[in-house]
Amino acid sequence: MEIAVGKTLWLGLNPKIISCKQEKGIFVSNTFCRRACFPPRIRYRILKFHGRKRHEYLRPALAISSDVEDVGVSFQFEDFTVTPSSTEESRKLKIRVEVSGAKTRAIFNEVFDKMVADAQPIPGFRRVKGGKTPNIPREILLEVLGASNVYKQVITKVINSTVAEYVEKESLSVGKDLRVEQSIEDLEEIFEPDEIFSFHAVIQLQQSN
């Protein structure tokens, strides 16, 4: 896949609060994750209804130098893997993050459930005590919320949570902005809950005291 340089996505590294910048891109807010379940049957119907297409993601060649320790060595975490490399840009570290299907599913369900709760009561459905509208099929809720909007928020959270955990556990001193090389549109096309999701990002390294 050719990287869309003109639609770079910028996200903050702080897992709680995001300070966003963009260059013809898009930015959305972050959330927190927990595990949940979303039946495969419903998932298939949703993808078919919205006409989503699958795209094979090609890994680009990575430039390696001796400026950064452990370049080219993969770091394995519970639900994702990070492979760092250096770039030609000073004090910048390029990483490839591969997220497990279990984590993409967990984050998808957390974001989706929160968006449904925030949207209550759902227009057009009978309310019960407390003003909520239960027992609405998830494919209908996804249509009401907007499938693209849901996926963009899920992807943003996947990126922020994995990179923030990597930075924290490896005790890296970094700037607050994270540059994601793919556009949000390209990432949305390749993202599916329950499947491995990969992205490339560039972190600004800072001098340690």
Protein Blocks (a to p, Z undefined) as FASTA:
>chain_A
ZZdfklcccddfblkbccdddehiacddddddddddddfklmmmmmmmnopacddddddd
ddddfkbghihiacddfkbccdddddfbehiacddddddfklmmmmmmmmmmmmmmmmpc
cehiacdehhiaehiafklmmmmnopmlmmmmmmmmmmmmmmmmmmmmnopacdfbdcdf
bdfklmmmmpcghiacdddddddddddZZ
